Structures are given as structure tokens and as C-alpha cells.
Amino acid sequence: MNGFIIILPSSTQTSEQRAQQITRELYCISRPLSTQSRREANMTVFGQVKHLDGIQNALQVNTDFVIQVSDAANLERLTACFPELLAEERFGLASYIQTNQEFPFGHIIPSSSTVRTPEYMEENGWFPEEKI
């Protein structure tokens, strides 16, 4: 399923910074920093959408997208992206990733996140109105 996950700011990051870090860390599950070439320095898994208010950001996601897990994957930075999660859920997220060679992205969406439809995003001012 294609959709959007609105990324809220944290106490130390804007919505845009946090969205960028999350999608970058998702990329690093398959390609850890230690194995990346210089050309991969800014590679990510999902794109971002900025709300017309210029403050809110969302990741444009595909919940069926399969992420390959490298044996060298380090999940500390990814789990740190979700300070709102209880330690148990962060541990469960890391454990799930570490025990699978691959998984659909939709299986690791935290309980604090909701995948929004394009219709929801349009109704809530995320896209400019098309003029006819």
C-alpha cells in the first residue's frame, strides 16, 4: 500500500530533519555505513513531502516495499529516531529486524505512526489545489 507517514518534530529535530534521518537509517539497514561508497552518502529509501505550511513533513511510503537486512546492520540510530516509543517497543522493533533477512516496511511501522492515504493528505492541505 502506498501512503504517507506524517513525521512530527522531536525536542531536538524539526519534522524535516527527523524524516530525513528515518529514511536514511532505513537505507542503512541494507547498506550499513561501513559498506557504502561515497555516492551513497545521501541515499534514502523513501521520499519526503513538505506541507504547504513549510513546517510539517511526511514520508511517502510503500508498506509492501521489502527491506533487505545486512549482517552488519546497526539499528541503534534507527531506534533512536523514535524517542516516543516505550523501550519495549524499540527493543521489539530491533529484534524483529535482526532476526529477519528481509521484511516488508509495513511490518516495522511503530504504533505511534499512521499511514495516511493520498486523499487524507489532500483534504488536509498537503498538496496545492490544481487550477483548471
C-alpha positions in Angstrom: 0.0 0.0 0.0 1.3 3.4 -0.9 0.7 6.2 1.6 2.2 8.9 3.8 3.5 8.9 7.3 3.5 12.4 8.9 6.6 12.9 10.9 6.3 15.0 14.0 9.2 17.1 15.2 11.0 15.9 18.3 12.5 18.0 21.1 15.8 18.1 19.2 14.8 17.9 15.5 12.4 19.5 13.1 9.9 17.4 11.2 12.1 17.6 8.1 15.3 16.6 9.9 13.6 13.7 11.6 12.0 12.5 8.4 15.4 12.6 6.6 17.1 10.7 9.4 14.4 8.0 9.5 14.5 7.3 5.7 18.3 7.4 5.8 18.5 4.9 8.6 16.1 2.7 6.8 18.6 2.7 3.9 21.4 1.8 6.3 19.7 -1.4 7.3 20.5 -2.8 3.8 23.7 -0.8 3.2 25.4 0.0 6.6 27.8 3.0 6.6 30.8 0.7 6.7 29.9 -0.8 3.3 28.7 2.3 1.5 30.6 4.2 -1.3 30.8 8.0 -1.2 28.0 8.1 -3.8 25.6 6.6 -1.2 26.2 9.3 1.4 22.7 10.8 0.8 20.8 7.7 -0.3 17.4 7.0 1.3 14.5 4.6 1.0 11.5 6.9 0.8 11.0 10.4 -0.5 9.6 13.3 1.6 6.7 15.6 1.1 6.6 19.1 2.7 3.3 20.5 3.8 2.3 23.8 2.3 2.7 25.4 5.8 6.5 24.8 5.4 6.7 23.2 8.8 5.3 19.6 8.6 7.0 16.8 6.6 5.8 13.3 5.7 7.5 10.3 4.3 5.9 8.9 1.1 6.0 5.2 1.8 5.1 1.8 0.3 4.2 -0.6 3.1 4.9 -3.6 0.8 8.5 -2.4 0.0 10.9 -5.2 1.1 14.0 -4.1 3.0 16.9 -6.4 2.9 18.8 -6.7 6.2 22.6 -6.7 6.1 24.5 -8.8 8.6 26.4 -5.6 9.5 23.3 -3.5 10.2 23.4 -1.4 13.3 19.9 -0.5 14.5 20.8 1.9 17.3 20.4 5.0 15.2 17.1 3.8 13.7 15.5 3.0 17.0 16.8 6.3 18.4 14.6 8.1 15.8 11.6 7.1 17.9 12.0 8.6 21.4 8.3 8.5 21.9 8.2 4.7 21.9 8.5 2.7 25.1 11.7 0.8 25.5 9.8 -2.5 24.9 8.6 -1.4 21.5 12.0 -0.1 20.5 13.5 -3.5 21.6 10.8 -5.4 19.7 11.5 -3.3 16.6 15.2 -4.0 16.7 14.7 -7.7 17.5 12.3 -8.2 14.6 14.8 -6.6 12.1 17.8 -8.5 13.4 16.0 -11.9 13.2 14.8 -11.5 9.6 16.9 -11.3 6.4 14.2 -9.2 4.8 10.9 -7.7 5.7 8.1 -5.5 4.3 8.4 -2.0 5.6 4.8 -2.1 6.8 5.9 -4.7 9.5 8.0 -2.2 11.4 5.8 0.9 11.4 5.7 2.0 15.1 2.3 2.1 16.9 2.7 5.8 17.2 2.6 6.2 13.4 -0.3 6.1 11.0 -0.2 5.6 7.2 -2.3 8.2 5.6 -4.0 8.0 2.2 -3.4 10.5 -0.6 -7.0 11.6 -0.1 -6.3 12.4 3.6 -3.2 14.3 2.7 -5.1 16.3 0.0 -8.0 17.1 2.3 -5.6 18.3 5.0 -3.7 20.8 2.8 -0.6 18.9 1.9 -0.9 19.5 -1.9 -1.6 22.7 -3.8 -5.0 22.9 -5.4 -4.9 22.4 -9.1 -6.3 25.3 -11.1 -8.4 24.5 -14.1 
